Amino acid sequence: MRSGGLGLVAALAMLGLSLAGCRGQDPAGENRSSPQPDQEIQGFTLTQTQDGRKVWALRARQALVFEESDRIEASGVTVDFYGEEASLQSTLTARNGIITRRTNAIEVEGSVVVTAVDGTVLTTDRLVWDERTGKIRSDHAVRVTKGTDVVTGSAMEADPDLKNLKVKDFKAFVKTPEGQLVEEK
């Protein structure tokens, strides 16, 4: 009788191990073991100030707050960047973003567009705001348009107003009245 009990224990242990391997997957095969947010906020707004001056203001359609990892995941993101005189410098829009609360870094992705008040427009797939340096940067393909001038490259770094722009592997183009791009030689 004792050996039968051991066989039952072994069978239950094997069943438990096989179920444990499946527990983190839902029927679609997605991992469910990721942490759940501590808060879910609709119509989220976050403003960063420095010495009483507004540096940036972020708005999102939805935000998920993860206290343990000290991050906020946002969707439908808009960030307004402000200059020394609290005047609007540029507006960034993106599908998604992650705010690291400890450093105030903002990483956005998905149809990223930065529009400066002077009409300069930057487009890319992914971009990072680095609070420490006060710069935006991307290590993805970028396109910067101002009037009829277009610059493309494989990476960039700039002030939020798109001044002091550094573009890696850049190519310069001029847009014709018909909208065609002609590479400058």
Disulfide bonds with the S-S distance in Angstrom:
none
